[in-house]
Amino acid sequence: MAGEFLQKLVNYRTPVAIIGNIDAETAASAPLRDFVWESNRGTQVWFEPTLDALRERLRG
């Protein structure tokens, strides 16, 4: 369900940042870990552990 929602946002070229530490979840799930890694390589969907980390990423 979340993937479908994110896909709609990507289709409309709406950037999305998901803020929060999901280390435990990605450690427990290889598909989630792969999804987060692939998302963070792009420009539309980013997973960041903190708002400060997002700010740093936006500064480039």
C-alpha positions in Angstrom: 0.0 0.0 0.0 2.8 2.4 0.9 4.6 1.6 -2.4 1.5 2.4 -4.4 1.1 5.7 -2.6 4.7 6.6 -3.2 4.4 5.6 -6.8 1.5 8.1 -7.3 3.6 10.9 -5.8 6.5 10.0 -8.0 4.2 10.0 -11.0 3.1 13.5 -10.1 6.7 14.5 -9.6 6.1 15.3 -5.9 9.2 14.8 -3.8 8.8 13.0 -0.6 11.0 12.7 2.5 10.3 10.2 5.2 12.0 11.2 8.4 12.7 8.7 11.2 15.2 6.1 12.2 14.2 2.8 10.6 17.4 0.9 11.2 15.7 -1.9 13.0 13.2 -2.4 10.3 15.7 -2.3 7.5 17.9 -4.8 9.4 15.0 -7.2 9.7 13.8 -6.9 6.1 16.0 -7.2 3.0 13.3 -6.0 0.6 12.7 -2.9 2.7 16.5 -2.3 3.0 16.8 -2.5 -0.8 13.8 -0.2 -1.3 15.3 2.4 1.0 18.7 2.2 -0.7 17.2 2.5 -4.2 15.0 5.4 -3.1 17.8 7.3 -1.6 19.8 7.0 -4.8 17.1 9.0 -6.7 15.6 12.4 -6.4 12.0 11.8 -5.6 11.8 9.7 -2.4 14.3 10.0 0.4 14.5 8.2 3.8 16.5 10.2 6.4 16.9 9.4 10.1 16.5 13.1 11.3 15.3 16.4 10.0 18.9 17.7 10.4 20.1 14.9 8.1 17.5 16.0 5.5 18.6 19.6 5.8 22.2 18.5 5.2 21.2 16.5 2.1 19.3 19.4 0.7 22.3 21.6 1.1 24.1 19.2 -1.2 
